[in-house]
């Protein structure tokens, strides 16, 4: 995605909010490594768990549910309630929720060109 945005001169900022589940701390370490390796320190902001999620949702333009196995979580319900444009994986619980919301875009997990 970063290469595409550079080619088309698209300015963006990604906010990642939340915390890894217990025992899955390596996930965050891997994300931080990928950010650094790709020179995205000025484009990707890692934020802690949000106590006031509605402030967070008011500040973003697009909500992305990139999990490959999210059945349904509070963040999904909050995004729907806030009527955010949604990008979600076309599998599992996310697929079912995408069927019910407007302003949505689907992608196939693993498809780097989606």
C-alpha positions as CSV (number, residue, x, y, z in Angstrom):
1,X,0.0,0.0,0.0
2,X,2.8,2.4,0.8
3,X,4.4,1.9,-2.6
4,X,1.0,2.6,-4.3
5,X,0.5,5.8,-2.3
6,X,4.0,7.0,-3.2
7,X,3.4,6.3,-6.9
8,X,0.1,8.2,-6.9
9,X,1.3,10.9,-4.4
10,X,-1.4,10.1,-1.8
11,X,-0.8,11.5,1.6
12,X,-2.0,9.2,4.5
13,X,-1.5,8.5,8.1
14,X,-2.4,5.2,9.8
15,X,-3.4,5.0,13.5
16,X,-3.2,1.6,15.1
17,X,-5.0,1.6,18.4
18,X,-5.2,-1.1,21.1
19,X,-2.9,-3.6,22.7
20,X,-1.9,-7.1,21.9
21,X,-3.6,-9.9,23.7
22,X,-1.7,-11.5,26.6
23,X,0.9,-13.9,25.2
24,X,0.9,-12.2,21.8
25,X,3.2,-9.3,22.5
26,X,5.5,-10.4,19.7
27,X,2.8,-9.2,17.3
28,X,3.3,-5.6,18.3
29,X,7.1,-6.0,18.1
30,X,6.7,-7.4,14.6
31,X,4.5,-4.4,13.5
32,X,7.1,-2.0,15.0
33,X,9.8,-3.7,13.0
34,X,7.9,-3.5,9.8
35,X,7.2,0.2,10.3
36,X,10.9,0.8,10.8
37,X,12.1,-1.4,7.9
38,X,9.7,0.4,5.5
39,X,10.6,3.9,6.7
40,X,7.0,4.6,7.9
41,X,7.7,6.1,11.3
42,X,6.2,9.4,10.2
43,X,3.1,7.7,8.7
44,X,2.1,5.1,11.3
45,X,1.1,6.0,14.8
46,X,0.8,3.3,17.4
47,X,-1.6,4.3,20.1
48,X,-2.6,2.5,23.4
49,X,-6.1,1.1,24.2
50,X,-8.6,4.0,23.9
51,X,-10.6,4.7,26.9
52,X,-12.8,7.1,24.9
53,X,-13.3,5.3,21.6
54,X,-15.8,7.8,20.3
55,X,-13.1,10.5,20.3
56,X,-10.9,8.2,18.3
57,X,-13.6,7.3,15.8
58,X,-14.5,11.0,15.3
59,X,-10.9,11.7,14.4
60,X,-10.5,9.0,11.7
61,X,-11.8,8.8,8.1
62,X,-11.8,5.1,7.5
63,X,-12.0,2.0,9.8
64,X,-10.1,-1.1,8.8
65,X,-10.7,-4.5,10.4
66,X,-7.7,-6.5,9.1
67,X,-8.1,-9.4,11.5
68,X,-8.4,-12.8,9.7
69,X,-10.4,-14.3,12.6
70,X,-12.4,-11.6,14.3
71,X,-15.9,-12.9,15.2
72,X,-17.2,-9.6,16.5
73,X,-15.6,-7.2,18.8
74,X,-16.6,-3.9,20.5
75,X,-14.4,-2.0,18.0
76,X,-16.5,-3.4,15.2
77,X,-19.7,-2.3,16.8
78,X,-18.3,1.1,17.6
79,X,-17.3,1.6,13.9
80,X,-20.8,0.7,12.8
81,X,-22.3,3.0,15.4
82,X,-20.1,5.9,14.2
83,X,-21.0,5.2,10.6
84,X,-17.4,5.0,9.4
85,X,-16.3,3.9,6.0
86,X,-15.3,0.3,6.5
87,X,-12.6,-1.8,4.9
88,X,-12.8,-5.5,6.0
89,X,-11.6,-8.9,5.3
90,X,-14.2,-10.9,3.3
91,X,-14.1,-13.8,5.8
92,X,-15.5,-14.8,9.2
93,X,-17.6,-12.5,11.3
94,X,-16.3,-9.4,9.5
95,X,-17.8,-10.7,6.2
96,X,-21.2,-11.0,7.9
97,X,-21.0,-7.5,9.4
98,X,-19.9,-6.0,6.1
99,X,-23.2,-7.4,4.6
100,X,-25.1,-5.1,7.0
101,X,-23.3,-1.8,6.7
102,X,-23.1,0.9,4.1
103,X,-19.9,2.6,3.0
104,X,-17.9,-0.7,2.8
105,X,-15.0,-2.2,0.9
106,X,-14.0,-5.8,1.0
107,X,-10.7,-7.4,0.4
108,X,-9.5,-11.0,0.2
109,X,-6.9,-11.8,3.0
110,X,-3.5,-12.2,1.4
111,X,-4.3,-10.2,-1.7
112,X,-1.7,-7.4,-1.5
113,X,-3.2,-5.7,-4.5
114,X,-6.8,-5.4,-3.1
